[in-house]
């Protein structure tokens, strides 16, 4: 019973810390954005110009962090927020395997495979 309590505590702490980290990263980006662009006039949203690839790829996001680019910090917060529940599912899978609960391990592995596959799939 002690082992079950430990993994549940680990999962709970992972969720709390993941969401806290995501919020902090997005907050840093938000503050940077307001400091640099807060006094600018409102952008024209009537025409879509496409997304800047520097903050839509992982390489672009990681490259903008040392330069304290606001959008890249915000995007990293979004990635952290997305990865938090995925990590929770992975930890649950480990727990079910250690408990030898093969039915729930198979279900959780399927859910994890669907999440990872759909996350990595590129649009046509």
N, C-alpha and C positions, 0 to 999 in steps of 0.2 A: 504494500500500500504506500510505503514511503517513496518508492520509485515513481509511482503514478503521480503523486503529489509534486515531485520534483519536476517532471516533464511538463505538467500543467502550469507550474510556476514559471518555467523557462519560456513556454509559449506565451503566457500572459505578459511577461517582461519584454519579450521580443516585440509583441504588438505595441506595447506602450512606448518602448524606446524607438521603434521604427517610425511611429507616427510623430513622436517628439522630434526626432532627427529631421523628418520631412518638413515639419512646420518651421524648424529653425533655419533650414536651408532656404526655404521659400521666403521666410522673413528677411534673411540677409539679402536675397535678390530683390525683394520688394523695396527695402530701404535704399539699396543701391540705385534702383530704378527711379525712385522718387527724388533722390539727391541729384541724379544726373538729368532727369527728364521731367521733373515735376512742374517746372515753369514753362514748358513748351506748350504751344497751342494744341488743342484737341486734334488728333489725326483725322483724316478723311476716310471714313469707313464705307463710303458708297462704292468704292472700287477695290476689288481684291487684287493684290499685287504678288501674291505667293509668299511662301515662308522662306526666310533666310536659312540656308542649309547649315550655317554655323551652329545653330542651336536646335536642329532637328535630327542630328546624328550623335551617337555616343562620343565619337572622336571630336566633333565640334563642341559638344558640351564640356568635355574634359579639357579641351584646349582653351576654353574661355574662362575657366575657373581661376587660374593664376592671374589673369588680367582683371579679375573681379568684374566680369561682364554680367550685368543684372539678369538678362534673360537666361543665360546658361545656369546661374545659381537657382533660379526659379525652376527650370527644367529638371535640374538634379533633384530638387525637392519632390517634384512630381514622380520621377523615377523611383525615389526612395519610398514614396507612398504606395506606388504600384507593387514594388517588390516585397513590402511588409506582409501582406496576406499570403503571397506566394511562399515566403519563408515559413509562415505558419503551417501551410499545407505540407511542406517538406518535413518540418519537425514532427507533425502528426504522423506522417508516413514512417519515420524512424521509430516513433513510439509504438505504432501498431506492429511493426516488424519485430521489435524487441519483445513485445507481449505475445508474439506468435499468433496474432489475430489476423489470419490470412485473408479473410473476407474483407475486412475493413482496410487492410493493407492494399489489396487489389483495387478496391474502390478509390482509395486515396491516390494510389499510383496512377490510375486512369484520369482522375481529376487533375493531378499535377501535369500529366502528359498533355492533356487538352489545353491547359493554361499556357504551358511553355510553348507548345506548337502554335497556338493562335497568337501568342505574343511575338514569336520569331517569324511568322509568316509575312511575306512581303506582298503588298497589293499588286494585282496584275495591271 
